[in-house]
Amino acid sequence: MMIPVEYFIDPRGVVRIHLNRPAASNALDPELASALEAAIERLVAETKARVVVLSGGGKNFCAGGDVRRMAESDNTPEFLSDLAGIVHRALITLDTLPIPVVAAVQGSAAGAGLGLVLASDFVVAGKSSKFVAAYSAVGLSPDCGVSTLLPRVVGFRRATQMLLAAKVLDADEALEWGLITDVVGDDAVGSRVDELVEILARAPFPAVGQTRRLARASFARTFDEHLADEAATIAAVSSSPDAVIRIGQFAAR
């Protein structure tokens, strides 16, 4: 039986979470969603994790929710509520982790797949990749944080083009709009991801991870709350072995 989500950590602390439902374009059904949640919960306990890579097998990164399973359900509202609940728990946990996330995208990133793109800090996309909200095509409203993260990332006017007018972005447009960080040849996605992973795995920890966490947390609270977190975090990070060494080296110049 095929494992819905593959999970692997290497000696550098690089965690790879790979959606493994290629025949269905990695569309999220309850089994895949639950496996994704389990993988991210497992990631929480990885004290040596330094960077996460999200990827999908087959021709497409993630085609969103499994529309066929929705149609087959005896109670579609309940099915969607349960499915969104599982994925949302996973995304909330991922959003709060002090670990940079890199997405490796090929083919289509649609609906919930777009949500996974928005949950990532770096997005490497193949030249032929496409990005689409996709919800209106099946008469649904967004989930997976798309309606809040997309306007923040690309701007409100551009987000409405994708959300309301079903605009599809190719890789070059997605780069221009700031939705992704890199466009490479379809066969070079893996090598570019590896380059980024190497940079991030060698970055000072926990500093870079906490920086990621602070940036993502900044939208959800007041300025004074955020400054208090910054002060507490910089103080805590300053005692890390990496910071002690680097501060000493800088001071000795």
N, C-alpha and C positions, 0 to 999 in steps of 0.2 A: 504493500500500500504506500502511495506517495505521501511523504511528509509535507503538510501544507506550508510550513515555514521552516526553513533551515537556519540554524544558529551556530555560529562558530566564533571563537576568540583565539587570536594568535599570541605568541609571546610578547609582541610589542604592545598589546592591549587593544588591538584593532578588532572590533566586534562586527561581524557581518550578519545581517538579518535579511534573508532572501525569501521573497514570496515565491512559492513553488506550486502554482496552479496554472501552468502555461497554456494548457488547452482552452482555458476559459479567460485568457488574457489577465490572469490574476485578479479577476473580479472577486470582490469580498462577499463571501457567504458566511454563515455562522461558524463553520469549521475553520476557515482561514482567518476570520476576525479573532476567534478565540485563541488560535495559535499565535497570532501577532501579539495579542495582549500578553500571553504567557512569555513570549520572547522578550518583550519590553520589561515585564516584571523580573525576569531572570537578569536582565541587564542592570537593574537597580542594585542587585547584590554583587555585581562585578567590581570589586574595589580596584582592580588593575586596569579597567577600561579607560582608554584614552580617546577613542574616536569610534563612531558608529557608521557603518555603510548600509544604506537601505537599497535593495535592488529587487528586480523581478525577473523571473525566468521567461523564456520565449520571446515572441515578437514585440510584446507590449509590457511596459512597466506595471501599470495597473489601470484597468478599464472602469474602475468605480465599483459600485454595488452590483451584485448579481441580479439583473433584471429578470432573468428566467426564474430564479428562485422566488422572487417577489410575486410574479404572476401565478406561480404554482401554489402559493400559500393560501390556506383557507381564511387567514386573517392578515391581510397585507399591512394594515396599520400596526398591528402587534409585532409582525415580523420586522418591520422597519424600525420600530421603537427599540426592540431588543438588539437588532444588528447595530444600529447607531450607538446604543449604549455601550456595547462591547468596544467598538472602535474608539469612541470618545474617551473611555477610561484609559485606553492605551495611549492616545494622543496627549491627554492631560499629563500622564506620567512622563512621557517622552519630553514634553515641553519644559518640565521642571528639572530635568536632569542636567548636571554640570558636565556634559560631554558633548562635544561638537558632533553634528550629524551631516553626513554627505549622502546625497541621493544620486544613484546612477540610473539615468533614464534612457530607455530606448522605446521607440514606437509611441504609443498613446499613454498620456497621463490624464485621465478623465475623472470627473466627480471626486470620489474619495481618493483616487490616485492623485488628483490635484491637491487634495488635502495633505497627503504625504509629502508632496513636493514643498508645500508651504511650511510643513513641520520641520524641514531640513534647513541647515545653515548654508550649505553649498550644494548646488545642483549642477551636475555634469550631464549634458544631453547630447545625444547623437543628432547629426544634421537633419535626419528625416523625422525626428520626433515631433509630436503635436501635443498641444495643451488646450483643454476645453473643460468648461464647467459641466456641461452635459446634462444638468438636471432638467432643464426645460424640455429636452427631447423626450422625456418620459413623464412630463407633467408634475415634476417634483420640485421642492425647494431644497436649498443646500443643506449639507451636514458636514461633519468632519472639520469644522472651523473655517470652511471656505468663505462664508459670507463675512467673517470678521478679519481673517488674515489676508485675503486677497486684496481688499482696499488698502490695507496697510503697506503691502508689498509693492503693488503697481500703481496705487493712487485710486481715488474714488471713481473718477470718470472712466478710466480704463477698466476698472473692475466691473462697472455697470455694463460695458460692452460685452464682457464675457458672461456675466450673470444674467442679464436681461435680453441681450440680442444674440446670444449663443455664438459669439465670435470665437473662432479657432485660431490659436497662435501657432505659427511654425517656430522652429528653434531660433531663427534669427530675430523674429519679433519678440519672442519670450526673453531673449537676451537684452534687446533694446529696452523692453519694458521693466527689466530688473527682476523678472520672475525666476530666472536661472542665472548661474554665474559663469558657465562655460558652455561653448558649443564646439564639438569636435566631430571628426568623421565617425560614422556609425561603428566602425571597427576599432576606434581609438578611445571609446568611453572608458573601458577598463583601465587602460594605461594612464589616462589623465586622472581618474579616481585614485589610482595608486600613488601618483605624484602628490596629490593633495593629502592623502592619508599619511604619507611619509612626513610631510611638513607638520601636520597636526600631531602626529604621534611623538614627534621630537619637541613639540612646544612645551613651555614650562607649565607643569601641573602642580597644584590644582588651579593655577591662575587662569589659564585659557578656558578651562571648563566653567569656572565661576563667572568669568566674563560673559560667556554664552548664556548662562542662567540669568544673570543680571539684565542683559539686553532684552531677553524674552519676557522677563517679569515686569519690565518698565511700563508696559502699556496698561497694566491692570491695577495700578495703585497711584496714590498721590505722590507728589514730588518729595514731601518730607518723609513719607514712608520709604521711598526708594533710597533717599540719602542715608537713612538709618541703616538700611541693608548694605549699602555700599561701604559705610564706615565699619560695620561689623565684619564684613567679608574681607576687606583689605587688611584689617588687623589679623584675622585668622590666617589668611594666606601668607602673611609676612613671616610666619613661623615655620612654613614648609621648608624642607631641605633645599629645594630648588631656589626659592626666594632668598634664603640665608646666604647661599653661595653667590648668587647673582648680585645681591646688594653689596656684599663684601668685595666682590670683584670690581664693581662700578666705583665704590668708594675709594678703592686703592689706586685708581687711575691717576 
